[in-house]
Amino acid sequence: MPIRRLAPHRVVCIDDLRRAAKRRLPRVVFDYIDGGAEAETTLGENCRAFDRIALRPRSAVAVPHVDITATVLNTRLDVPFILAPIGSSRLFYPHAEEHAARAAGAAGTIYTLSTLSGTRLEDVKKATRGAAWYQLYLVGGRDVAMAAIERARTAGYSALVVTIDTPVAGMRERDIRNGMKALVDGRLGPMLPFLPQFVAKPGWLAGFLGDGGLMNFPNVVLDKGAMPYADVGAALAQSVVSWADFKWIHDVWRGPIVVKGVHTADDGRRAVDEGAQAIIVSNHGGRQLDGVAATIRVLPEVATAVGNRVEVLMDGGIRRGGDIVKAICLGARAVLIGRAYTYGLAAAGEAGVTRAIDILRADLLRTMALLGCPSLGALDRSYVDARP
């Protein structure tokens, strides 16, 4: 049910958006958003780790105004969170990337477009009045990636986000059980056991078919045209990015590069050495290697290792304004949100993304006021108790 049809008191937190998305989507599509790799230990730990960090407020402090603006790569943000790249978003909602980009621009923040999007990067950039970043996989090989980089620069994307933690796709067990492979293969026979879940969600099905059904990837242009959806797994395995690739990526892009998927101090330092202007401490939302630590746990290690030589961002497990505060206290300049806005996107398109942003903004303002802290710049480790 679209968010605009729900009473405001029904959608007061991100988990409400999650429930709305679950009601609208077939099981296989919802679990593609909601699930993680293998036993989903890291997926859960990304959120639980925030619960073990206590806030330390300053009481009897009047805070008539709270400044939550941030600057990332010389771009001023009205909120200290950026919309993370989410692949295959058109499975969730028609023209989903344009909806999300439009909501981000209206909120005064950045939208990051995945290489594996179902919408042309030029159309997504036109949809937002704010800044946009382009996330790069080397699917299709170097020449294909170079063509996409050139298109992104011409279209006006302001930073290139290079993901380094995806040499192969993670083992996402929910996808296998629910029929994701059958869905992307597009053959009727293998899909038959899974058809009831689609028929049970007629609103989603009508929107999906009206939007063209299973899309291809128009930003990955191969010899025969845009890459079909079914080629994703094999394409990722054949397109591993290495540190050696950063030289030619820099030469082609000639702009700021953000390295996404840093999870150790050593990789943080290496990213700086390879010319990154920003790094994202990330474990891919728990969707790749299961059993690694939550990103909020490794954030201090990475931030200490790189110092002020590079801007440090993080993603993973952000569901509340207090989570954003804790990340900034522990060394992040800003955070990226993925599932938090994707639940809204899947529930109601642009209106759902806007609601997710509004929830996190209100959470953040309230948390800062209750902490007795007037600005993000004043946050430091004294506002949290984050013992090992």
BELWORA-V999865 format. One record per residue. N is the residue number from 1. RES is the residue in one letter. NEAR is the number of other C-alpha atoms within 10 Angstrom. Layout:
# BELWORA-V999865
N;RES;NEAR, N;RES;NEAR
This chain:
# BELWORA-V999865
1;M;13, 2;P;16, 3;I;23, 4;R;11, 5;R;8, 6;L;11, 7;A;9, 8;P;10, 9;H;7, 10;R;11, 11;V;19, 12;V;15, 13;C;18, 14;I;23, 15;D;16, 16;D;15, 17;L;28, 18;R;23, 19;R;15, 20;A;23, 21;A;27, 22;K;19, 23;R;15, 24;R;22, 25;L;24, 26;P;23, 27;R;20, 28;V;22, 29;V;24, 30;F;22, 31;D;18, 32;Y;19, 33;I;24, 34;D;18, 35;G;21, 36;G;26, 37;A;23, 38;E;19, 39;A;16, 40;E;20, 41;T;17, 42;T;28, 43;L;28, 44;G;17, 45;E;21, 46;N;24, 47;C;20, 48;R;13, 49;A;18, 50;F;23, 51;D;12, 52;R;12, 53;I;18, 54;A;14, 55;L;19, 56;R;14, 57;P;17, 58;R;13, 59;S;11, 60;A;9, 61;V;13, 62;A;12, 63;V;14, 64;P;8, 65;H;12, 66;V;17, 67;D;15, 68;I;18, 69;T;17, 70;A;19, 71;T;14, 72;V;18, 73;L;14, 74;N;7, 75;T;14, 76;R;16, 77;L;21, 78;D;17, 79;V;23, 80;P;27, 81;F;29, 82;I;24, 83;L;27, 84;A;22, 85;P;23, 86;I;20, 87;G;17, 88;S;23, 89;S;25, 90;R;24, 91;L;25, 92;F;27, 93;Y;23, 94;P;24, 95;H;21, 96;A;24, 97;E;33, 98;E;25, 99;H;22, 100;A;29, 101;A;28, 102;R;23, 103;A;29, 104;A;28, 105;G;19, 106;A;15, 107;A;18, 108;G;21, 109;T;26, 110;I;31, 111;Y;29, 112;T;26, 113;L;30, 114;S;23, 115;T;26, 116;L;23, 117;S;26, 118;G;24, 119;T;24, 120;R;17, 121;L;25, 122;E;15, 123;D;13, 124;V;23, 125;K;26, 126;K;15, 127;A;18, 128;T;22, 129;R;17, 130;G;21, 131;A;21, 132;A;28, 133;W;26, 134;Y;26, 135;Q;25, 136;L;24, 137;Y;24, 138;L;23, 139;V;26, 140;G;20, 141;G;17, 142;R;16, 143;D;13, 144;V;16, 145;A;22, 146;M;17, 147;A;14, 148;A;22, 149;I;22, 150;E;13, 151;R;16, 152;A;23, 153;R;18, 154;T;10, 155;A;16, 156;G;16, 157;Y;21, 158;S;18, 159;A;23, 160;L;26, 161;V;25, 162;V;22, 163;T;21, 164;I;18, 165;D;19, 166;T;19, 167;P;15, 168;V;16, 169;A;17, 170;G;17, 171;M;17, 172;R;20, 173;E;16, 174;R;21, 175;D;21, 176;I;12, 177;R;11, 178;N;19, 179;G;20, 180;M;18, 181;K;15, 182;A;19, 183;L;20, 184;V;16, 185;D;16, 186;G;14, 187;R;10, 188;L;11, 189;G;8, 190;P;14, 191;M;17, 192;L;12, 193;P;12, 194;F;18, 195;L;14, 196;P;11, 197;Q;15, 198;F;16, 199;V;13, 200;A;14, 201;K;15, 202;P;14, 203;G;13, 204;W;22, 205;L;19, 206;A;13, 207;G;17, 208;F;19, 209;L;11, 210;G;10, 211;D;15, 212;G;11, 213;G;15, 214;L;18, 215;M;20, 216;N;21, 217;F;22, 218;P;19, 219;N;25, 220;V;23, 221;V;19, 222;L;16, 223;D;8, 224;K;7, 225;G;12, 226;A;15, 227;M;21, 228;P;18, 229;Y;19, 230;A;17, 231;D;15, 232;V;17, 233;G;13, 234;A;13, 235;A;18, 236;L;19, 237;A;14, 238;Q;15, 239;S;18, 240;V;18, 241;V;21, 242;S;9, 243;W;12, 244;A;9, 245;D;13, 246;F;18, 247;K;11, 248;W;12, 249;I;19, 250;H;16, 251;D;9, 252;V;15, 253;W;16, 254;R;14, 255;G;16, 256;P;16, 257;I;26, 258;V;27, 259;V;29, 260;K;24, 261;G;23, 262;V;27, 263;H;24, 264;T;18, 265;A;19, 266;D;13, 267;D;20, 268;G;27, 269;R;20, 270;R;15, 271;A;23, 272;V;18, 273;D;11, 274;E;16, 275;G;16, 276;A;24, 277;Q;19, 278;A;24, 279;I;29, 280;I;27, 281;V;31, 282;S;27, 283;N;26, 284;H;24, 285;G;27, 286;G;29, 287;R;22, 288;Q;23, 289;L;23, 290;D;20, 291;G;15, 292;V;16, 293;A;19, 294;A;27, 295;T;31, 296;I;27, 297;R;19, 298;V;19, 299;L;27, 300;P;17, 301;E;17, 302;V;25, 303;A;25, 304;T;13, 305;A;16, 306;V;20, 307;G;13, 308;N;9, 309;R;14, 310;V;19, 311;E;22, 312;V;26, 313;L;28, 314;M;30, 315;D;30, 316;G;27, 317;G;27, 318;I;25, 319;R;22, 320;R;21, 321;G;18, 322;G;22, 323;D;24, 324;I;28, 325;V;26, 326;K;23, 327;A;27, 328;I;24, 329;C;22, 330;L;23, 331;G;23, 332;A;25, 333;R;22, 334;A;25, 335;V;25, 336;L;25, 337;I;24, 338;G;21, 339;R;24, 340;A;26, 341;Y;27, 342;T;29, 343;Y;27, 344;G;29, 345;L;32, 346;A;32, 347;A;27, 348;A;26, 349;G;25, 350;E;25, 351;A;18, 352;G;27, 353;V;28, 354;T;22, 355;R;24, 356;A;28, 357;I;25, 358;D;16, 359;I;19, 360;L;27, 361;R;21, 362;A;13, 363;D;19, 364;L;23, 365;L;22, 366;R;15, 367;T;21, 368;M;24, 369;A;20, 370;L;18, 371;L;20, 372;G;20, 373;C;23, 374;P;20, 375;S;17, 376;L;20, 377;G;14, 378;A;11, 379;L;20, 380;D;15, 381;R;15, 382;S;12, 383;Y;20, 384;V;18, 385;D;13, 386;A;17, 387;R;7, 388;P;6
